[in-house]
Amino acid sequence: MQLDQVDQLILDRGYRLAFPESVEAAYHAHRLRFRQRLSNAVIGPSLVCYNVFLVVDYLLLPETFWLSVAIHLFVVSPIILLSSVCMQSDCDHRTQDLCTALGPVAMICQVMVIYALNDNEAAQHYQYLAIFILIYMNLSFRLEYDHAIIASAFVLAVYNGTLLASGTPLPVLIIGMMASGAACYLSLSGNRQMQRDARHGFLRHMQDKLRIEEARTEAERDALTGLFNRRRLEAVFARLATQTPKRPAAVLMIDVDHFKQFNDQNGHLAGDLCLRRIAELLPSLIRKEDDLVVRFGGEEFLVLLPATTAEDASRIAERIRAEVEALGILHADGGMRVTVSIGVTVDEITAGSPSGLIAGADTALYAAKQAGRNRVWPTPLTAPKDLPESLEGDEREGIGHSLQDLQPFGDEVADVALV
């Protein structure tokens, strides 16, 4: 669901009794939980009230009292309990409404069966109980409006058919038909309005939820490039740190070469455009949904590659380097293309490792720049003894660990030149 779609539905009141298909599915998923809670809330009171009305059977129709007790306790009450149990399963909304309607329909059938078995004057008052149950079904059980119409039509057929078949006196027959018809119309009107209100409430709920998500997403986006920022990076690091089993993740630290010079020569607007073009390119070069591209700051970008081997990380970094160069963004003098240097590190992500991973990638990036820029460091063809001489002790040691992570090919490639 999109926020503009929800806004439009609210604006044109297109939610009245049906949504577009995708929104309708979300609505019924949302309603499923509500209906389950509603079922839990009404099942107890419904059973108590229904069985308390055995007092009416005792007072009006004592001849069939024990039959009513048997039907109440051994037929209708189990049906109500069974329908409530079925409501707790993750069934579709049609099945839910069928289960919901079973209880009140069974109650009404019980009332009309007992009425049909009695032909005394008191029975003419007893049959009105079915009308109250009809109202209760449409207003309290919250059937979908079209399903409420079907259930009500079935109840009216049972009620009026029993009156006709039982030889009901004409005045009682007319009053019963009029009362049941009016009860059906009024309760369905109330049901229809409740459905409208429920759908409108759902849209308002989704509108608020989507606006919060949009605001949260905006807070995690870089305004210039549209990429995620450090806030999202921290959240993803925190999530990955809790996953088991632990798997190695790669971090690529990317820096635009000679960007200050490009900005000075071409202007800041051109510099912003340059960063945006690179930012548009990077997401297209990653492989999986959970890979993350971040604007780390200034002209630096970071790519997080969960569950990635050192060899794959190095290949992806080299592809990024080549594709950025292929963009053909030129410095003002026309003699040099914009390129990037990339530092790579690979390690397991634990609660304390994100800063170490970033520091390792940053150190490797420094090595790439010292080695001449426009390159990935380390590469599968780079041995520890190939490290730039300008790196001092700790820096060389850090890069050496990264190289071990990347499984260098060994002495047989020690003499390969770094292009």
HUFENDA-V408120 format. One record per backbone hydrogen bond with DSSP energy under -1.0 kcal/mol. NH is the residue of the N-H (numbers start at 0). CO is the residue of the C=O. If there is no record, write none. Layout:
nh->{NH;NH}
co->{CO;CO}
//
This chain:
nh->{5;6;7;8;9;10;11;13;23;24;25;26;27;28;29;30;31;33;34;35;36;37;38;39;40;41;42;45;46;47;48;49;50;51;52;53;54;56;57;58;59;60;63;64;67;68;69;70;71;72;73;74;75;76;78;79;80;81;82;83;84;85;86;87;88;90;95;96;97;98;99;100;101;104;105;106;107;108;109;110;111;112;113;114;115;116;117;123;124;125;126;127;128;129;131;132;133;134;135;136;137;138;139;147;148;149;150;151;152;153;154;155;156;157;158;159;160;161;162;163;164;165;167;172;173;174;175;176;177;178;179;180;181;182;183;184;185;186;187;188;189;190;191;192;193;194;195;196;197;198;199;200;201;202;203;204;205;206;207;208;209;210;211;212;213;214;215;216;217;218;220;221;225;227;228;232;233;234;235;236;237;238;239;240;242;248;249;250;251;252;253;254;255;256;258;261;262;263;264;265;266;270;271;272;273;274;275;276;277;278;279;280;281;283;284;290;291;293;294;295;296;299;300;301;302;303;304;307;312;313;314;315;316;317;318;319;320;321;322;323;324;325;326;327;330;333;337;340;341;342;343;344;346;352;356;357;358;359;360;361;362;363;364;365;366;367;368;369;370;371;372;376;381;385;386;390;395;396;397;398;399;400;401;402;403;404;405;406;408;412;413;415}
co->{1;2;3;4;5;6;7;8;19;20;21;22;23;24;25;26;27;29;30;31;32;33;34;35;36;37;38;41;42;43;44;45;46;47;48;50;51;52;53;54;55;56;60;61;63;64;65;66;67;68;69;70;70;71;74;75;76;77;78;79;80;81;82;84;85;88;91;92;93;94;95;96;97;100;101;102;103;104;105;106;107;108;109;110;111;112;114;120;121;121;122;124;125;126;127;128;129;130;131;132;133;134;135;143;144;145;146;147;148;149;150;151;152;153;154;155;156;157;158;159;160;161;162;168;169;170;171;172;173;174;175;176;177;178;179;180;181;182;183;184;185;186;187;188;189;190;191;192;193;194;195;196;197;198;199;200;201;202;203;204;205;206;207;208;209;210;211;212;213;214;217;226;221;292;219;228;229;230;231;232;233;234;235;236;239;346;304;344;302;342;300;340;298;338;255;257;258;259;260;261;262;266;267;268;269;270;271;272;273;274;275;276;277;280;281;287;303;301;227;299;299;296;253;293;251;291;249;247;308;309;310;311;312;313;314;315;316;317;318;319;320;321;323;324;335;330;328;254;374;252;376;250;248;349;352;353;354;355;356;357;358;359;360;361;362;363;364;365;366;368;367;341;378;382;383;387;391;392;393;394;395;396;397;398;399;400;401;403;379;409;410;412}
//
